[in-house]
C-alpha cells in the first residue's frame, strides 16, 4: 500500500465532491421559466476520476 497515493486520492475526491453541487440558476425569457445547471460538474467529474485512480494506485502499489 502506498499511503501517499491513498491520501492524495482521498483529498482530490473530497475537493471534487465539495465543488460539484454548486448550482447556477438561469432565467429563460420565452416561455418564462428558471433552469438550474451545474457548470462545476465539468471540473468535478475529471477530478473524481483522478481521485479514484489515485486511490486504486495507492491500494495496489507496493512499497519499495
N, C-alpha and C positions, 0 to 999 in steps of 0.2 A: 504494500500500500504506500502511496505517495501522499503524505499529509498536506503538502503544499498544493498539489493539484486538487484535492478534495476541498480544502479551504477556499481556494480561488474560485472553483466551480460553484460552491455554495454562495459566496459573496456576489458573483455575477448573476446567479439566479435570483437572489434577494433584490438586487438593484433592478433587474428586468421586471420582476413581478410587481414591484412598487411603482415603476414608471408606466406600466401598461394601462391601468384603468382610468387614465385622465381623459374625461370626455370633452368634446368640443361641440357645442350646440350651434347649429346653423339654421337661421330662419329663411325659409324659401318664400318667394313672393306669390307665385301664381300656380296653384291654389295655396293660400296661406297655411303653412304648417312648419313645425320645428323638426329638424332631423339631428340625431346625435351620431357623431362619428368619433372614432378613436384613432387619431393620427399617430399616437405614440406606439401603436402596435407595429408600425413599420420599423421602429427602432427596437422594440422589445422582443419580437419573435426571433430575430437572429441572435440576440443575447441569450434567450432561453436555450436555443440550440447549442450555442457556445458553452454555456454553463453545464448543460447535460454532457457534452463531450469532455469537458474538463473533469466532471465527476467520474465519468467512466474511465478516463485516463488515470485519475488518482486511485481508483479502486483496483485497476489491473496492472499498473506499473510496479515493477519490483524495485526494491531498494538495492543499490549497487554500492 
